[in-house]
Amino acid sequence: MMPLKKTIIFLSLGGMLLSGCTGNEAVPSNATQTGAVTGAIAGSVIGYNTKGHHKGERAVIGGLLGAATGAAIGNAVDNSTPPPADTGGWHD
């Protein structure tokens, strides 16, 4: 397996694992983070698999464009979602 493919697979798996660690308990509005990570992974995979030379450069450019697009979409989702209601719970 080529070193770039190993790197992309490793970073993709790491990104998926890290994006699963952000929950509603820590950050109530995390669609921006999730969109950026998902967009970066999708963009780098799509960029790497397009035809032509310089696959690494296309993977990086695709990842950056995907992250920006995913973050923008996630931000729109965060802004349209109402904040969670405070139901009391265990407050000091």
Secondary structure, 3 states (H helix, E strand, C coil): CCHHHHHHHHHHHHHHHHHCCCCCCCCCCCHHHHHHHHHHHHHHHHHHCCCCCCHHHHHHHHHHHHHHHHHHHHHHHHHHCCCCCCCCCCCC
